[in-house]
């Protein structure tokens, strides 16, 4: 895009100190620099002399609530604002903004154009742009759901929520591209844009490994150009410039700050971490019960069954096809008795049909989107002519919440939000306006799914007070993690899309959304036995685990490909269920710190330069490394192990980190490694579902450290359903594993007031990497039996010591 016509801001006329930082006067506008925390500042430019104090619904914290000491220093050509963690340099003539750390390393630096002019800020017809310096070999991460490698460097991206398999929605992005360009094909693993837009990215200095980050709080269409060179450019098509700059220099600290600002993934109900079975299909009530029975018969653990759009009456939301589902409440009751939850899809589109109660009520209440002329906006989705709730208004969100509350009153456990980019079919979406017609479509397009999830969650909380909610969303924007999980939309049943789902998931994770997964087996197209088996092995070790496929596809139930594949699927799901105590602790960590559940290696190992470009393996929580098989016919693969020592999950072999190893990967095995020093809590057996599962014993798999040091892990036990854990109704056991020479100690301390239903009475400590004959438990001698010690424990701390 040519920027020569843009009006550059080149000179600051005056600077004044404020309670939170400074305000500068330039070109008839004002630039505010606000100290948010000592490591975060906000840069904000007025438009027409006025600031938009809530440009989006992304920020949920009080941005100035923490405050931080700062000092201003004024020179002849620069004003500097200093905190303990950063220095903002506001250069007056020519105008530019740089941010550095106290050691002089760069956080952001304004770039020059080819003529030597600074690109600090330029605007034209409500759009604005800026450019920043970078080294040619620097890395860039983030932006949420994006195709291609996790390191975004070398490419450009558009942020505009898009129904990827709709030709009407993708046409403008594929038009004019050569047929050899993968971005000309929406089904390719390079196509852009996708369903979710998060204008938050990390910039890693290749020379030092240090990382800074930027979040632009703006919902309009954006373009991030990270093409090769010594600069990158950011452009937004409307709205005001509001940027939060994060000094870092470590990725976990940045993500903690970003998720403090925009909210964290809420602690989900335990059942939602189980296996989910779904398909778009012309099911009848009896079919769902048959699938439920078959899953139990085949010993496949499962917690949730899903219904796609065919359960509705003519695709009218909040209705049931009474011919196919004559008694939904009875169905839900029977499923509940077998330990299943039921979830249904709910699209935002409301069939525009007088006489349909939902539409009539929406018109009466005035909660539908309008055009500039005042008509109800009409798109075309599954029901035909379709109206859309105006989620930019509190009234529309409350109305939507009421509908969802009534819908789940039958006993439904959660809601699946689809088509919420919003998808409008062959009708141009930009005629749809928001906030009773006061705002353009562009302001709220990317926020639509977030606002829909807000209304949905509000309704669920009213319908099921005190219970954790579960909402799954296809689209989203910054902040979506507060209300919903995301899945990666309509993926394809091929090996490329299996591989793509790893960097796409980790990109989500480091962008604040911890609860994410891809449709196992692929949604679009026919899967095959080997692909299905490998995808199940991988999907069972991701945050959200759902098997889903398109109508008309060949069957891809766990039993669809014979006994060999069924056995692989069964063991993959059983491993997931046994690991649920560990997986749940990883979600607790995400809720408390923002740390991803599915993490790129660079998140924990950013100072190891190899990790920046590794996309075919990942960390599940802090202590498990997963290296899926991503191509057909592969029975061994190379795995990079980062710093530390790592145990092969299957063989027990110990490997030194910062090197590659070759992992055996026959069809019944996914390469999996545990970090030395970790305590991985597990259930001894995989239950049919989590419903009512309260084991009397929990296994603690201790992976003995290979060298001196300290490693921390934890287990949290609570009711898995309510918010009581937030108020202390839990048993949290913190583990500290230390090694000094040959001496190893596992020390556990507990926290929490306990909870109704707590049934654990025993720990079984399973050692990996050592075979001591004896140990001491709280000072008393105890004996190992096959590397296992069992002792009574119902929520107390303990100390276990032994020699290796």
N, C-alpha and C positions, 0 to 999 in steps of 0.2 A: 504493500500500500504506500503510495507517495505521501510524504509528510511536508513537502516544501511549502504548501499553502497554509500550514498550521501557524498560528500566532504564538511565537515564542515569548516566554517570560525571561527577560534578560537582566533586569535591574531591580534591586530592593531599595525602596525609598526611605523606610523607617522601620525600626524594630523596638518592641516594647516587651518588658517582662510581664508575665502573668502568674497567677497562683500555681499553675501546672506546667509552666514552661515559658513560651514566648509567642508573640504574634508579630508577623511582618506584613508591611504594606507594599504591594507591588502591582503595577499595571491595573489599578483600580480594584484589585481583589485583596484578600487577606490569606496569609499562610499561617496556620497554627502548628506549633510543635509542642505536643503535650507529653510529659513524662508519665507513663502508665505504671511501669515498674523500673527498677534500676537497670534492667536488661531489655526493656521494651519502650519504644517511643512511637507516638502516632503523629503522622504528617497529614495535614488536612488543608485543602484549598477551598475557599469560598467560590460561589458562582453568583454573580449579580450582587456581591457583597454580603450574601447570606450563606450560613453553613447549614447543611442537611445533617442533623444530629442523629438520625436513624436511617442511614441509607439502605440497610437491609435488616433482616431479622437474625443475622448470624451471631452477633455479639450478645451474650446473655449476662456477662459480668459487668459490674460498674467499671468502665475503663479508667476512671480516675480514683477508684475506691481505695486502692492500696497506697497510692502516692509514693513518692521516693524523694529523698533530698537531691537537690541539684544546685548548680551554680552557673551564672552567666558571666562570660568574659567578652567584652566588646573591644574590637580593634578597629583600625581604619577601614579594612576591607573585608572583615569577617567577624561574625558573632558566634561564640562557641557556648554550647550548653553541655555541662558535664554531670554525669552521675558516676557512681562507683564502677559501673560496668561498661559505659560507652561515652563517647563524645560526639555531639552533633555539631558540624561546622556549616554554618549558613553563610555562604560567600555572597557579597552584596553586588558587585559589578565586575565581571558578569555573574549573574545569579546561578548558584548551584548548591546542592546539598550533598554532603559526605557524612558518613558515620563511621567511626573507628572505635576499636577497643582501646583500653589504656596502654596496651603494649604496642599500639600503632597499627595493628593488623586491621584490614578493611572489613567493614560490615557491608556498607554500600558506598559506591563512588559514582558520581555522575559521569556519563560518557560524553565524549566529543563526537561530532559528526565529521565527515570527510573534509570539511572546511575549517575544522578546529572550533566550531561553536558548541557550547554545552547544551545537552538535551535534558535539562532538569524538568521542564514542564512546558508543554505546548497544547493549545486547544483550538478547536474549530467546530462551530455548530454543535456544541454540547459534548463533543468527543474530546478526549485528551490522550496524551501519550508522554512517555519518558523513556530514557535509555540509561543503562548502567554498564560500567566496566566489568570485564571478566577476562580471565586468561583463556587462550584457545583450548587448553586441556582441563579446565575446570569442569566440575560435574554439577548437574541440576536435577533435583528430585521433587516429587510432589505433584500438585495439580489434580490429585484425586484419581478418578477413573480415566485413564488414558491408555491407548494402545502403544505397542512398541516397547522398547527397553525401559527399565525403571529409571535409568539415567536419561533425562529428557534432552540432553545437549545434542545439538546438531539438527534439530527439527523445530518447526513452528506448530502451535496449537491454537485452536479456537475453543472458547468456552461458551457453549450454547447448547442447552439440553436438547438432544435429538433422538427421535425414534429411529434407531439405526437401520432397521430393515424396511422402513417406509420410503419408497422412491420419492414421494412428495416432500418428505422432510429432508432427505439427503441430497436431493437433486442439485441444490445450489453449491454443495461442497464437492460434488463429483464432476460438475459441468466444466468442460474445457480442459480436463486433465487427459494426458495421453493414456492409451489403454495399457501401457506398460507401467504406469504409475499405480502402485498398490492403493493409493488413496482414492483412485477412481472407482474402487470396488468396496461398497459398504461391508461386505463380508470378510474383507481382508483383515489381517492383524495389524495393519497400519492406518486404517481409516480413522478420520477425526472430523468432527467432534463426536462425543458419546453421550450417554444419558445423564451424567452427573458433571457439574462444573464447580470446582473449588479453586478460587484464585489465591492459593497459598503454595509457595514454593521455597525450596532450600537451594542455596548456592554454596558449593563446597570449593574452597581454595585448594587446587591440586598440589601446591607446594607445601602447605602446612597441614592439610586435612581438616582445618577449622571450617565451621559451617555457620552461615547466617541465614535468615529467612525473611520473607515478605508476605504479608496478607493484605490484599486490597479489598476493602469492605465496599463492594460495588456489585450489584446484581446484573448489570447490563452485559451485552455481548462483549467478549474480550478476545484479544489475540496476544499470545506470548510467543515471541520469535527468539528461539535459542539457536539460530543458525550458526555454523562455524564462524569464528572470528574473535575479536577482542571486545565485543559488546553484545548486549541483548536488549530487546525492546519490548515494552508493554503498551498496549493500546486498549482503551475502553470506548465503546460507541456512545456512551451517555453517562449521566449521573455525575457526581462529584468525586474528586480525588480524595480518598481517605485510605492511607496506608499505615499499617502497623509494621514496624521494623524490629526484628528480633536479633539481638547481638550474639546469641549463642555463647561459646563456640561449639557446644556439643548438641547433637540431634535430640537426645532424650530431654534435655533441658528446654530446648526450643519447643518441642511438642507438648511438654508440660505447660509452658506458657500459652501456647496457641489454644490448647483445649481448656485451660483456665478461662480464656477469653470467650471462646465459642461453645464451650460445654463439652462434656465427655460422654462416651458411650455409657448408657445407664446399665447397671447390673441387671442382666436379663434373667427371666425365670429359668430355672435349671432345665426344665423339659425342652426349652427352645434350643439347647445345645445338643440334643439328641439327633437321631436320624429322622429326616422328613421325606415322605413319599408323595410325589405329585405327578400329575400329567394333565395336559389339555386333552380331554377326551369326552365323548358322549356317555358319561357314566350315569347309571341309575343308583338309587339308594342301596340296592342289593349288591351292586358291584363293589361299592366301597366296603361293605361288610365282608365280602369275599376276599378282597385284598388284605384287609386287616387280619382275617383268619389265616390266610396263606403266610403272611409275614411271621405270625406266631408259630405256625406249623414248621416253617423252615428255619426257625430259631434265629431270625434276623431281628435284633433289637430295633425298636421304632417307637417314637413318641408322638408323631404328628402326621396326619393325612390331610391332603389339600384338595380343594375344588377350584378349578378354573372356570371360565365364563359360562360354560354350558349348564351350570346348575341354576342359572337365572331364568326367568320368564322373559324370553325375547331380549336378553341382554339388558334388561331394566335393573339398575342397581337396587339393592335392598329388597329383592324379590326372590322367590324360589319357583322353579318349574315343578308344579305340584304333581304333574304326571310322573316325572322321574324321581322326585323326592316328596312323596306324599306325607311324610311325617319326619321333618328334620330333627325335631326335639327327641323323638324316639331313637333316631339314628345316633345322635350325639350321646344319648344316655347309654346305648349299647356299647358304643366305642369307649366311652369313659370307663365302663365296667371292665374293659380289657386293657386299660392303661393308655388309651389314645386321646389326643386332642384333635379337633377339627378346625381348619382354617379356610376361609373363603376369600376369593378375590373381590375387590371393590374398586372399580375404575372411577375417575372423577366425572366422566361424561354421563349426563342425565338425559335420557331419551326425551326429546322435545315433542311431547304428545299430550295435548289437553285430555284430561280424564285419568292420566297416570298420576297417582297421588303425590309422588315425590316431586314431579315437575310442577304440578299445580301449587303445591305448598311453597316451592322455591319462587315461583312467580309472585305469589301473594305476599311473601315476605321481602321480596326485592333482593335476593341474595345471589342472583346470577350475573355473570359478566355481561357487560353491555358494549355496544359499538359506540363510535364517536357521535353518531346520530341518535343514540338512546335505545336502539333495538337490542333485544336479547341476542347475544352473539351465538351463531349456530355453526358448528363444525360437523364433520362426518366421521363417526367411529363405529363401533360394533352395532349399536342400536339403529344406525341410520342418522337422521338429523339429531344433533346432540348439543345440549347446552352445558355450560360449565360453571360451577360455583365460583363466586368471587372471593377466594380465600384471603385476599388482601384485607377484607373487612372482618372484624371480630364477630359480627353477627353471622356471617356465612360460616365461619369456623365453628361457632357454637351450634348452629343448625346442623352442620355436618356431624358434629360430635353427637348430637341427639339421635341422628339416624344410625350411627354406628353403635351407640349404646343400645338402641332397640334391637339392632341386628344381632348383637352378641348375647342379648338376654336369653336366647334359646340355648345358650351353653357353649357357643363358639369361643375358642381360646385366643384368637388373634385375627388380624386383618392384613390382607395382602394388597398393597396399593400398586397398581400398574397403570401404564398409559398416561403418566402424570408429568410428562415433560413441559407442557401438556401436548399430547398427540391429538391432532385435529383432522387427520386423514388428508383428503385432497383439498381441503379448504385452508386458505392462508390464515395462520394463527394471529398475525399481527393486527388484524381488525379487532381482536379481543382486547378490551381495555379493563382496567382494574380500579378498585376503590370507588365504586359507583361511577365509573367512567372518567374519573379525575386523572388517572395515570395511564401512561402508555403501556402497551403490552411488553415492551422491552424492559421496563423497570422490574417487572415481576415474573417474567418468563422463567428464568433460572431458579427463582425462589418458589415457584408454584408447588413443587413436591414437598418442600419443607413446610409450607403453610398448610398443605393438605394433611401432612403427618401431624402437625400441631393439633389440628381440629380432631383428627382421628384419635389421637392419644388422649385428648381431653375427654372425649366421649367414653373411651374405655375405662378411664379412671373413675368416671361417674357411675358406669355400669357395674364395675367390679372394684369397688373402693378398697384400698389397702393392698391390692395385688399389683405386681409388676406387669407391665403391658408388653405385648409383642406386636410390632408392626413391621412389615417388610415392604420396602419401597424400591421401585426401579430407578427413578430419577432422584435428584437431590442437589443440594448446594451446601456451602459452609454452614455447619450447625445441624445438619440432618441427623448426626449421630446422637443428639439429645432425645430423639423421638423414634427412630426407626433403624433397623438393619437395612443393608443394601445387598441385592444380588446383581450380577453383572449383565442382566438383560438377556437378549436373544442370541446366545452364543451358538456356534456351529459344532456339529459332531465330527470333529477332525482333530488330528494331533496338533496342528498349529494353534487352535483355540485352547486346547489343553495347556500348552506351553504359555500362551498369552495370559492365562488366568493367574499365573504366579506374579509377574510384575504388576498386573492390574490390581490384584489384591493387596500387595505390599504398598503400592502407590496410594490406595485407599487408606491403609493403616497408618502411614506416616502423615496423612492429611487429616487425621482425627477420627476416621471411621473404622472402629475395631471390629464391628460385627458385619462380616462380608463373606460372600462365597459365590461360586459359579455353579450353574446347573450341571450336575454330574452326568456324564455321558454325552453332553451337548444337547441343546434344545432343538436346533434346526437341522434336519437331515438325519439319515440313518446311521446309528452307531454300529460298531462291530464288536465281537467278543473281547478281543485283546484291548482295544481302546477303552471299552466299558470297564474292564477289570482294572486297568491302570488308572483310570479316572476315579474309580471308587477308592482305590488305595490312597490317592492324593486327597480326594474330597473328604474322606473320613478324618483327615488331619488338617482341616481348615476350620475357621471359626463357625461358618454356617454350612451345614451338610444337608443338601437336598438333591434328590434325583428328580429331574423334570424333563419332559420332552413334548414335542409338538404333536398336534392332532394329525393323524395320517402316517406318523412314523411307525416303523416296526416297534414292537414291544421292547422296552428296556427295563423291565422289572428285574429284581435281583436273580430270579430264576429263569429268565428268558433265554439264556445261552448255555444251559446245561449244567451238569454237576460241577465241572471243573471251575467255571466262572462263579457259580453260586458259592462254592467254597471260598474263593478269594474274597468275594463280597462279604460273606458272613464273617470271616476273620478280620477284615478291615473295619467293619462296623463294631464288632466285639471289642477290638482294640480301642476304638474311640470311646466306647462306653466305659471300659476299664480305666481309661485316662481322664474321665470326666472330672475327678477331683483336681487334677493338675490343670485341665482346661478351664475349669471354673475359677481357680485361683488366678489364672492369666486374665480372665475377664474382670475379676476384682481389681487387679493391678491396673487394667485399662480404665476402670471407673474412677480409680483414685489418682492416677498420674497421667492418663492419656496414652500410655505405652501400648503399641499395637499388640494384638494377639498373634497375627501372622506378620512377621517382620522381615524386611530385607536385611541381609547380613551387615550392610553398611550402617544400620541404625545402632547396633551395639559395637561395631568394629570400624568406625569411620576413619581411624588413623592407619588402617591397613589398606593400601591403595587398590589392592585386587578386588575388594568387596564392592566398589562403586559400580562395577559392571557385571555382577553376578545376578542372573535372573532365573536360573534353573534350579535353585534351591532356596531355602528360607528357614528362619527360626520360627517354631511354634511356641509362643511364650518365650521366656528367657533361656530355657535349658534344653530344648529339643531341636535338633537340626534335621530337616526333612529334605530329601533329594529325590523327587519323583522320577520315574521313567517316562520320557516324553516323546518316544519314537517307537515304531513297531519293530519287533524282532530283537529288541535289546535285552540282554541278560547280564550285562555288566555296565557300569557307568563310572565316570570320573566325578569325584566329589571334592570340593575344596573345604577344608576344615579350618576355621579361623583360630585366633589365638587361644591358648589353653590346651587342655587334653580332652579327648572325646572317646566315649565308649560306643562301639558298634552295638546297637540294640539287639541284634540277632545272634551275634557270635560272642559278645563280651570282650572282643579284642580292644585294646587301648591304643589310641593313636595320638601322637603329638600334633598340635595345631600349626597353622600357617604353612600348610603343605597340602598337596593333592593326594588322594588315595583312590584306589580302584575298588568299588563296591560290587559285590555279587548281587544280582537282581533278577533271579528267576521269577516267573510270573506270579508266584505266591509270596513275593517279598518286595517291599519298598525300602530302599536305603534310609535308615533312621539312626541317629546318633544322640547320645545324652552327654551333656557337659559334665566333666569330672568336678566333683564337689557338690553337685545338685542332689536335692532330695525330691524325687518325683512321687507324689502321692497317687495311689491307684486303688480301685476296687479289686477285690480278689477275683470276682466273677462279673460277667456282663449281664445285667438284668434285662428282662424283656422290654422294659421302659423304666424311666426314672420315677414314674408314678408310685408313690408309697415306698420307694426303695430307701431303707434306712439300715445299712449294714452294721453289724455289731463289731466288725473288724475292718481296719483300713491298712493297706500295705504302704510302707514307706520304702521306696527303692533308693538306696543311698549309693551313689556312684563315687567311690572313694577317690579323694584328690590324689593326683600323682606327684604333687609337689607342695611345699609349705604354702599356707595361705588360708583365707577365709572365704566361704561362699554362703550366701543366704537364700533361703527358699521359704515358702509358707503353704499352709493348708487352711482353708476357711470352710467351716461347716455351718450352715444355717438352714432355714426351712426351705430355701430355694424358690419361694413363691411370693412372699410379702416384702414390705419395706422395713420389717422389724430389724433386720441386720444392721441397718443404718443407725439404729438407736441402741445397738449393743447386744441384740438378741442373736448371738453367734458364739461359736468357739473357734478362735483363730490361734493356730499354732505356728509360731515362727521358729524356723530351724537355722542354726548356725553350725556349719561343718568346718572344723579347723584341722589342719595337719601341721605338726611340728616334728620333723624327723620321721620316726616310725609311729609316733603317737597320733591317733585320730580321735577326735571327740565330736559327737553330735549332741548339741545342746538345744533344748526346746523350751520356749516360754510361751505361755498362753495368755489370751486376752478375750474378753467378752463375758456376758452374763448367762450364756447358754440359751436354749430355746426349747419349746415344746416339740417333742418328737426326736430329740437327740438320743441316739441309740448306741453310739459307739462305746465299746467296753474294752477294746484291745487294739494295740498296734502290732503289726508284724513287720519288723525291719528286715529288709532283704538287701544284703551287701553285694555290690558288683565291684570286682577288682581286688578283692582280698578274701582270704579264707582263715581268719583267726579261729583258734579252737575255743577261746573264751573271751569274755568281755565283762565290764562292770556296768550295771544299770543302777544309777543313783547310789553307787558305792558298793553294791552287792554283786558277787560273782554270778554270771549267767552263762549258759552254754549256747553255742550256735548249733543248729541242725540244718545242714545243707545251706549254709550262708544265711540262715534266717533265725532271728530271735523274736519270740512272741512275749509280750508282757501286758498286763492289765493297764488300761489307761482310759479314763472317761473324761478327759479334758484337762489333765494336769501337765505341768512341765516335767521334763526329765533330762538326764544326762547319760549318754551312752559312750563308753570309752573302750578302745581296744588298740592293739599293736598290729602293725602290718610289716 
